[in-house]
Amino acid sequence: MEASVKLTVSGLTKRFGDLEVLRQINTSIGKGEFISIVGPSGCGKTTFLRIVGGLESASAGTVSLDGRVIDGPGRDRGFVFQQDNLLPWRDILSNVGIGSEIAGIRTPEQRALTQHLLELVGLKGFEHYYPRQLSGGMRQRVNLARALAVNPDLLLMDEPFSALDAQTREIMQTELLRIWEEGRKTVLFVTHQIDEAVFLSDRVFVFARRPGRLQEIIGIDLPRPRALAIKRTPEFVALVDRIWKLIEHDVRASVIEEHAL
């Protein structure tokens, strides 16, 4: 994919005391790329995302966004977590607009953007509902709209569909691609599901077991736009199988370690 470099990671290492979580991550990501990160439990996927988001500091190395070294959180990055963390006393419209409200942006243009984002994620007509009145999938749509409302340069997504049932998860994958196609934000997406990573991504970063290292980068040469039917094609199945073979040994070792604790 021809793209200018948006994110540069150089020699990134992270330790928590004596525990080395990430070791010497070096990579770059182009503007508008959709990158998924897969790997066994405990390989540092979420820690990597948190460092890019400015929520954790690196022990060594740097992460740069548009040439600027990241040294803390910023409005140029939007975060979508596993849990929606919506404020239950605020309706959906005010939940989506909370980022711009905190930033002191209360213009008619910003309100129009908030309304547009709710339409974009398929929630027109639900503006004055409360989180408790929505399904899990709908709440994650609100979560995504809230992250997009600050117009971030980089969207960071940490297993956002993991709490959803299988059918809702597949629908949310197609919805995410539809939304991404409209704005082509640069996305870093952490997931345990290999098929989800292949379906969504331009490239998949495969992390090895702790200390987390970038084991291999797999290009996903599947045509866009993508429908769920592509998951049944031989090309798709071959990519999933290739990635699984890269991490199978580490995943088994992680499972054994978890059960031994």
HUWORA-V955643 format. One line per field, one symbol per residue. ss: DSSP state (H for helix, E for strand, C for the rest). phi: phi as a letter, one per 40 degrees, with the letter a starting at -180 (. if undefined). psi: psi as a letter, one per 30 degrees, with the letter a starting at -180 (. if undefined). A space follows every 50 residues. Layout:
BEGIN
ss: ???
phi: ???
psi: ???
END
This chain:
BEGIN
ss: CCCCEEEEEEEEEEEECCEEEEEEEEEEEECCCEEEEECCCCCCHHHHHH HHCCCCCCCEEEEEECCEECCCCCCCEEEECCCCCCCCCCEHHHHHCHHH HHCCCCCHHHHHHHHHHHHHCCCCCCCCCEHHHCCHHHHHHHHHHHHHCC CCCEEEEECCCCCCCHHHHHHHHHHHHHHHHHHCCEEEEECCCHHHHHHH CCEEEEEECCCEEEEEEEECCCCCCCCHHHHHCHHHHHHHHHHHHHHHHH HHHHHHHHHHC
phi: .caccbbbbbfcbbbbgccccbbfcbabbcdgcbbbbbicdgcgdccdcc cccgcbbccagbbbbfgbccbicaccbbbbccccfccccbcccccccccc cccgbbcdcccccdcccccccgbcgbdbcbdccbcdccccccdccccccc fccbbbbbfcbccccdccccccccccccccccbfccbbbcaccccccccc ccabcbcccdcdbccabbcbcbcbcbbdcccccdccccccccccccbdcc ccccccccccc
psi: kjklkekkkjhkkkkjbfjjekjhkkllklkgkjkkklllkgggeeeeee eefgfllkelllkkjhfkkkglllffkkkjlekfhkjffkleefeegeee eefgjhleeeeeeeeeeeeegggkfgegllefflleeeefeeeeeeeffg hlfkkkjjhfgfflleeeeeeeeeeeeeeeeefhlkkjjklfjeeeeeef lelkkjkllkkkljelkjkjikkllklffffgleeeeeeeeeeefefeee eeeeeeeeff.
END
